[in-house]
Amino acid sequence: MNLRAWVGRAVDEISWWQRDFGEVAPHPDAVISDADFAASFEELIDRLRDTYPFHHPRYLGQLIKPPHPAAVVGYLATMLLNPNNHALDGGPSTTELEREAVRWLAVMLGMPDALGHLTSSGTAANLEGLFVARETRPGTAIAHSAQAHYSHARNCHLLGVRSVPVPVDRVGRMDLGRLESLLGKENIGTVVLTAGTTSLGAVDQVDEVLELRRRHGFRIHVDAACGGFFALIADDSPDGVTAAPFRAIAECDSVVVDPHKHGLQPYGCGAVLFADPSVARFYRHDSPATYYSSQEPHLGEISLECSRSGAAAAALWLTLRLLPPTPEGLGRVLRAGRRAALRWSELLAESPVLTAYQRPELDIVTVLPAAADMSTVDQRSMRMLHDGMRQERGVYLAALEVAGADLRARGHQVRHDVPHARILRSVLLKPEHEHWIERCHGEIEDLARRAAE
Ligand SMILES: *Cc1c(COP(=O)(O)O)cnc(C)c1O
């Protein structure tokens, strides 16, 4: 699709509709001349260039990429109206779009009848999941893995709930033996499982925790902010991911997914879903200024955030209309990134200068330069990171701090002369990585050779 043409069309369509209400002369105090605009606009564009090329397959650092053009056009067209999805009073049509888009996400995650809504982020969505957990299980603690997103411990702190970190196993998943012994000792009412950790893409064994729940009767909240869309390719196929943990999400109490990560959306677009729609009661409040236009429930009545972007809902709706959350739709986009991660793993297995830290479960690949001791691994990784970004048409990686025990658990023969070392971390978030990974691998090997000189 031609982004430029459709952006122009969106501006035209919305202004034609607005003009039907009669011309409005802009207030002189808010009028800006094209000449004034040009100068400031150029300054902005100039400043925006001081960043990293998130759009390019050579950027394989963090979970960042520009949104799909369909999302851009959907967002822009809607933003010109700027509806507020707090209430039907502020966003009548976009509330409907949000309900449809959230239902598609719910079907994707195996919870078709879930109650849910979009949020400004995964953090806000998880806060809601833990808020409902606290209300459902008052006075109990919330357990999460030691590799869970940092915001869980902080959200627990905000909610005044004790959080219990559970150690991880040899590949970064929650250690279920340790969970079981903690369940016997601590008063745990909710277990947070991560379907795709931010650092490694490790997927907690949701299916096996369902067994534990049968015996201990806790609530399960799944943080699939990073990994949720992999449900589309969770089919145990050679270029898919392990099915069982994703299938088990259907049996859990709540789940979070971030469309602004693998869902091709601009920030901020998170989502939270609750299997039991009656949890709406915990949100009960009255708002003297809204909720007049309809007797139907307003999304603001089941959300902790008040104002929410109708444009974010419209962008997600439009994207999922075109690339539906099915294996044949958006699933193909996820699969390309997954294939890139698998191909890179093969290349790493043959490399004399690079070693895979562990096998990737999703599209996050972690790598260390070959070296005899941890301090050298750290130095070389940092040099590769900086040299990669400095050179023209370079490769953009990210770093991950690991402990000596983490390296030992994965069988790396590196002397522990320091307690921690930074290694390289990379997310193959764009389908285009599939066609670039061999080239990027070659360049990363060159960086490793130079760092060893
Ligand atoms: C990114 C992420 C979050 C936080 O989501 P934001 O949208 O950045 O607030 C929470 N959990 C996991 C596993 C994540 O990857």
The ligand as a Tripos MOL2 file, in Angstrom:
@<TRIPOS>MOLECULE
LIG
   15    15     1     0     0
SMALL
NO_CHARGES

@<TRIPOS>ATOM
      1 C1          7.3880   -5.3250   27.4840 C.3       1 LIG1
      2 C2          6.9280   -6.2070   28.5760 C.ar      1 LIG1
      3 C3          6.1550   -5.7220   29.6370 C.ar      1 LIG1
      4 C4          5.8510   -4.2560   29.7960 C.3       1 LIG1
      5 O1          5.0640   -3.7970   28.7510 O.3       1 LIG1
      6 P1          5.0990   -2.2580   28.3270 P.3       1 LIG1
      7 O2          4.1500   -2.2470   27.1880 O.co2     1 LIG1
      8 O3          6.5070   -1.9560   27.9310 O.co2     1 LIG1
      9 O4          4.6580   -1.4640   29.4920 O.co2     1 LIG1
     10 C5          5.6920   -6.6150   30.5820 C.ar      1 LIG1
     11 N1          5.9980   -7.9140   30.4940 N.ar      1 LIG1
     12 C6          6.7490   -8.4190   29.5040 C.ar      1 LIG1
     13 C7          7.0490   -9.8850   29.4760 C.3       1 LIG1
     14 C8          7.2510   -7.5830   28.5150 C.ar      1 LIG1
     15 O5          8.0240   -8.0700   27.5390 O.3       1 LIG1
@<TRIPOS>BOND
     1     1     2 1
     2     2     3 ar
     3     2    14 ar
     4     3     4 1
     5     3    10 ar
     6     4     5 1
     7     5     6 1
     8     6     7 2
     9     6     8 1
    10     6     9 1
    11    10    11 ar
    12    11    12 ar
    13    12    13 1
    14    12    14 ar
    15    14    15 1
@<TRIPOS>SUBSTRUCTURE
     1 LIG1         1 GROUP 0 **** ****
